[in-house]
Amino acid sequence: MTKLLIVDDEVKIREMIAKYAIHEGFDIDMASDGLEAVEMCEKNHYDLIVMDIMMPNLDGFSAVKDIKKMHENIPVIMLSALGEEYDKVHGFDLGIDDYVVKPFSSKELMMRIHAILKRSNINQSNVFTIGDLSIDYSARVVTVKNERVQLSPKEYELLTYLVKNNGIALTREQLLQNVWGYDFFGDDRTLDTHIKLLRKNLGDCAKYIVTLRGVGYRFDQEA
C-alpha cells in the first residue's frame, strides 16, 4: 500500500487531508512539525510527503532539506499560506515536486498526489545521449560531461518530456499540463522558473533547450 506522510501543525488540516487520502486507499502517517517528520523519515519509508512550511521546532524548508539528504528522490508537495515567488523558487530549489497555496481543495490535492506518484512509478530502461548530455531513464540520472547533474524531480521530468518530444514546438500550456500532470491554473511563470533552473544546471548543454518567443520551448539536438 502506498504510504504518505502528512506534516502540518494544524490538526484540522492534517485530519482533512488524511480523511481524503484514506478514502483514496493510502496508508497515512502524520507529524505536527518538521522535526517530528525528519525523525519519522529516519525510521520509515514513505512514497510521498505533504509538508507545510510554517511550523514550530523545524520549518518545512529545513525539514525537506534534511529529509532529502536521507531520501533524495522522495516526492514532496509543499503546503503554505505563502504565495510569493521567492518561497516557491526556494522550495523547488530544495527538490520539491509541487507547491500548493492555502486555502486549497482537498480533491485537487489528491489529483496532484496521484499525478506525482504515477510519474514516479514509470519504469523506463533506456539511455539517451547527445553530445555531452546523457539521461539514464532507469536510474533517473542526468550527466553532463560525465559529471552527474543534481536536478529536482520537476526539472528532471521537464527535461525528459522535452527530450521525448525532440524537435517539436511545445506550448506553455502543453508543458504545464503534461509535466505537472493536471490542468494548471497557477502563474505560468512557474514554467519559466523551472526552465531557468534547468538551464543553469545543464551548463553548456542548456543550448539544446530553445525558447520559442510567444509560444513555449523546444528541445533541439541540432542547436
N, C-alpha and C positions, 0 to 999 in steps of 0.2 A: 504493500500500500504506500502511496506517495505521502511523504511526511513534510509538513510545513511547520515553520516556527514563526509565530506572530509576536512581535515585540512592540509594546506601546504602554505608556504609563497610565493611560485612561482605560479603566476597566470596561466601560461601555463599548469603546471601540474594539478592544480585544475580543469581547464576547460577541459583538455583532459580526465581526469577520469570521470568528470561529464557527458561529452558527451556520453561516452560508457555506463555509469550507467543508464542514462535516456533512452537510446536505449534499455537497458535490462529491463526497466519498473520500476526502482527505483525512489523514491521521494528523492530529493537531497537538503541538506543544505551545505554551505561552510563556512569555517573560515580561516583566514590568519595567525593565530598564536595560541599557546596553551592557552593563557589567554582567547581569544575570544571563543575557543572551550569549556573551562570549564564553562564559563558564559552561553553558549548556552545549555549545558547539564543540567544546573540548571533549565532551563525553558522548555526543550523539551525532549521527549523520542526518542531515536534512536535505531535501530535494529543492527547497526554495525557502527564502526568508522574506517576510514582510516586516520592514523596520521603520519605526518612527524616528524623527530626528531629535526633537526637543524632549529630553528625558533626564531625570536625576541620575547621579552617580557616574554615568557614562553616556554621552550623547550618541545618536545614531551614526554620525560620520565616523567617530572614533571606534565605535563597535564594529562597523563594516571593515575598517582598516585592519583591525586585529583579527577578525574572522577570515578575511581574505588571505592572511598570512598562513592560516591553517588549511583553508579550503579555497584555493584560488578560483576555481570555476563554479562555485555555488551561485546560483541566480539570486539576485536581491531586488526587491521592489521597495523603494523608499517612500514613506508617507510623511507629509509635512504640511503645516499651515503656511510655510514659507514658499512663496511662488516666484521669488526673484531668480533671474537667470543665473546669477552667481552661485546660488545654492544648488541649482540643477547641474550646472557645469561641474561644481565641486563633487557632487555625487557621482556623476558619470566618470570623472577622473579617477575615482576610487574603484570603479568597475561595476557599478550597479547597472541593472538592466532596464529599469523603468522608474519614473518619478511621478507620484500621484499627489495632487494638492487637495488638502481637506477644505471643505467637506467633499466627499466623493460617494459615488454609487457603488454599493456592495456588488451588484450584478456586474458592473463594468470591471471592478477589481478582479472578480472571478474570471472574467473573459481574458483579462491581461495575464493572470496566473496560468490559465490553460494554454495561452498562446506561447508564453515563455517556456513552459515545460515541454510543449510539443516540439519547439525548435531545439531544445536541449537534448531531446531524445533521438533526434535524427542521426542515424548511423551512416556516415559517409566513409568511404575507404580509399579514395584515390588522392593523388597528389597533383597539384597544379604548379607549374613553374614557368616563369617568363623572365628572362634576364636575371637580375639579382633577387627577384621576388619568388618565394616558394610558399605554398599553402598545403599543409598536410591535414586533410579533412578529418581523417580518422582520429588524429591526436589533437585537432583544433590548435595547431601550432603554425605560426607565421614566422618566416625568417627572411631577412634582408642581408645579402652578402654573407650568408651562412651564420648570421647572428640572430638569435631569437628576439622577436619584437613583442613587447608586452602590450596587448590590446585588451580593452574592456570587452565583455561579451557582446555588447551592442556594436562596437567598432568592428569586431570580427564578423558578425552577421551582415553588417553593411558592406564590408569588403567582399565577402563571398557572394552576396547577391549581385553586386556589380560585376564580379568576375564571371559568374554563370550567365550573365546577360551581356557578355563581351561584345562591344561594337554597337549595342542597342541604346538609343537615346531613352533614358528613363526620366519620367516626370517626377516632380517632387511628391505628388500625390501617390504615384506608384511605389516610390521608395518608402514613404511613411507607412503605407498600408501593408506592404509586403514584408518589410523588415521589422516594423513594430508589431505587426500581426493583428491589427484591429483597425477600425475606422478611426483615424487620428483626428481629434478635434482641437488639439492644442496649437501652440505657436510653432509654425514651420521653421522658425529659427533653430529649433531643436536639431533638425537635419543638418543645417549649416554648421552648427557647433560640432556635431559628430564628424562631419567631413573634414573640418579644420583639424580636429584632434587626430583623425586617422592619417591625414597627410603629414602631419608633424611626426607621427610615429613611423611612417614608412620612409621618411628621408628622401633620398634620390628617386625612389620608386613611386613617390607621390605623383610623378608626371603622368602615370597611367590613368589617373582619375581626372577627367576633363570636365570643366564647368561649361554647361550649355546655358548661356545667359537667357533668362526668361523662361526656361524650360525645366532644367534639372541637371543631371550628371550622366556621364557615360564612361565606362571602362574601355580604354583604347590601347591595345597592346602595340599599336604602331606609333604611339606618341613618343 
